[in-house]
């Protein structure tokens, strides 16, 4: 039979933080707390209701004994209360702790929320090509989903593009699937992963504009056709063919030549 949680004689007592001459309200006292104390309260806010001591300790990565002692102090400050299960927030600071959990980076970092994270690349097709590129271009920074305006200077390129291409270059949705960086972190190669939708408008027109813009900027662009049923070996083979085609345009000493040559050597 589980023994009941002992009730602390001082768990209901409130020892407010003070400033000279006056007792602060709950919001003021909350802002005076140490970061570790706010993290404990955020852990209670994340789990809601009455939270066992070991659950709070796991959330903030503290030993249970240390957590117990620090929660006792928060009870003394009127921030939390002891329950038969463990600990719970005092109503006066519950909204403050929930807001802290949502907006404070320093507090939320100790309560990771995996559902807020995203995988690189916008699609599985692009992600597969990106994964192969990481191996082929080992030693070079390889970036996924890079906006065109982060790679190409729109103002410098404008005299060489018509009005439609200029608008496309600066549009929010215009991006390159994969960009390989060379010396000095300069872009040296772009790679596009083309699925079936690239055979139809409006994607065909967008691809043509992207090709023209990269050609004007002197950035080699390799397009690889990807099908869902392709194995990784077949995908690497198709990517190799696309890189070989780009290599023919990137002559010795030109942008991307060394990186392409090294990547192709790894495919042999």
N, C-alpha and C positions, 0 to 999 in steps of 0.2 A: 504494500500500500504506500502510495506516495505521500510523504509528509507535507503539510501545508507550508506555503511560503511564509516565513516569519514576517510580521508587520513591523516596520521600523517605527520607533516611537516618534521620530522627527520627520517622517515622510510627508505629513500634512503641514508641517511648519513652513513658513515662508520667511526667508532672510533676504530681502531685496538688496540689489546693488544700490549704492547710494551716491549721490553727488552732494556737495556741500549745501546744507540748508534745506534739502527736500528729498522725498522718496520718489524715484522715477516710476512712470507707468510701465506696463508690460512691454510695449514696443521699445521704449528707451532701454529697459533692462536687457531685452533680447539683443539689441545692437552692441551692448557692452560685453557680451559673452566672448570667450575665447573661441577660436576656430574649431578646435576639437569638440567643444560643447555644442556648437551649432551643427556639427556633423552628426552628433548623437541624436539631436532633435530631428534632423532631416531624416535619419534612419527610421525614427518612429513615424514620421510623416509618410515615408515611402511605404511602410507596411500597414499603417493605419491601425486603429483600435489598440488593443492591449498586445504588447510584443514581448515575448520571452527574452530574458537577459542574453542567452546564448545566440539568439537571432540578431539582436542589436550588435553584439560583439563581433559576429561574423561579418556584418554589413560594414562596420568601420574598421575591421581588421585590428581589434584590440583583444588582449586576453580577457576572458570573462570576469576575472577578479577585478581587473582595472576598470572594466566597463561598469561593474557593480558600484564601485566606489565613486566613479564620476557621475553616475546616474543619481546616486544619493545626494551629491552636491547640487545637481540640477533640481532635485525635489526641494532642497532647502531654499533654492533661489526662486521657487514658484514656477518653474518652467515645465516640470513633469510631476507625475504622481506614481506611487507604487500601487500595483494591483496584485491580485492573487496569481495572475499569469506571469507578470513581469513588470513592464512599465508602459505608461501612456502619457500623451501630451496633455498639459493643462489647456483648457479651452481658450484661455486668454492669449496663448502664443501659437495655437494650432495653425491659424492662417499664415502667420509669419514663417513658421517652419516649412509649410507647404510651398510658399512663395520662394523661400531660400532654395528649396530642392529644385525648383524649376529654373531659376535665374542665376544662381550663384555658381560660377565655375568651380570655385575653391571648395564648395560644399558638395556639389554633384559629382566631382571627380572620384570621390570615394564610394559613390553609389552608381557604378556603371550600368547603363541601360543599353544592352546590345541591339535592341530593336530600333535604336536611333541611328545605327551605323549602316553604311551602304558599301556594297562591293564596288571595285573600280569598273569602269565601262558601263555603258547604258544598256547593253544587251549581252546575252550569252555568246553570240557570234563574235562580237568585238572582244569579249573577255577571253575567248579561246585564242584569238590571234594575238592579243596582248601577252598572254602567258607564253606563247611560243617566242615572241619577240624578246621577252626578258631573258630567255636562254641564248638566243642567237646574238643579241647585242650586249652580252654580259660585259661589264666594265664601262658601259655608257648609260647615263640616265635615260630611262624610257618612261614617257608620260602618256596616260590615257586621256581621251576626251579633252583636248586642248582647244579653246576658242581660237578661231583664225586670227583675231586681232591680237592675241597673245604671242603669235608666231610671226605675223606679217604686219609691218607698219602701214596702216591704212592711208595715212596722209602721204607718205613717201610713194606708195604704189598708185595713188589716185590718177596721176597724169598718164598712166599706162593702161588704165581700165576704163571701160564705158560706164555709164551711170548705173546700169543694172548690176554690173559686177561690183561696183563700189558699194551699193546698198547691201548686196549679199555679203560682202566681206565684213561689214560692220553690224550685220544682223545678229541677234542674240543666239539663234539656233545654229549658226555656222561654226562647225568645229571639225577638227581632225581626230580620227579614231585613235591613232598612235603617233607620237612624235619622238624621234630619237635625237638626243642632244650630243654634241661633240665637244671639242676643246672650247673652254671658256663658256660652256653651257649654251652655246649657240645651236639652234635647230639645224640639223643636217639632213634629215630624212623624214618624210611623212608616209604613213601606211593607212590605207582604208580597207575595212573589212566589208565586202559587198555581199549581201544576201539577195534573195529573189526579188525583193522590192526595188532593187537597183536597175531592173530591166524595164521599169514602167515610169511614166511621168507621175508626179513632178520630180521624182528622185533623179531621173536621167538628166533633167535640166540643171538640177543642183550639182550633180557630179561634174557636169561639163564646166560649170562656173568655177567650181573648186579646182579642177584641173588647170584652167586658164590662169587663175590667180596664183597657184603654186608655180606654174611655168614662168610667169612674169617675175616672181620673187626669186627665181633660181633655186627653188626647193624641190629636189627629186620626190616624186609621189608614186608609190607602188600600190596598186590595187590588187587584192587577192579575193577571188570568188570562194565563198564558204557555203557549204551545204551541211545541213544538220547531221546527216549520216556519216560524214567524214570522220575517219580515225585521226588521231593526233599525228601519225606518220604521214598520212595523205595530206593533211592540212599543212604540215611543214614542207612537203614537196611542192604544193601549190604556192605557198609563200615564197619558196626558193625561186620558182619561175618568175614570180612578180618582182622579186628583188633583182634577179638577173636582168630583167627588162629595164628596170630603173638604173642598174649599173651601166648599161650601154649608153645611157644619156649622161651619166655622171663620169666624165672623163678624168684621167689622171690629174690630180691636183685640184679638182673641182670639189664643190661641197658634196659630202656624203660618200665620196669614192672609197676612202679607207674603211669606213664603217661597213659599207656594203661588201667590200672585198672580204673583210674578216667574217661577217655573217655568212657569206656564201661558202667560205672555207669550212665552216662548222657543219654545213649541210652535206659536204662531200662524204 
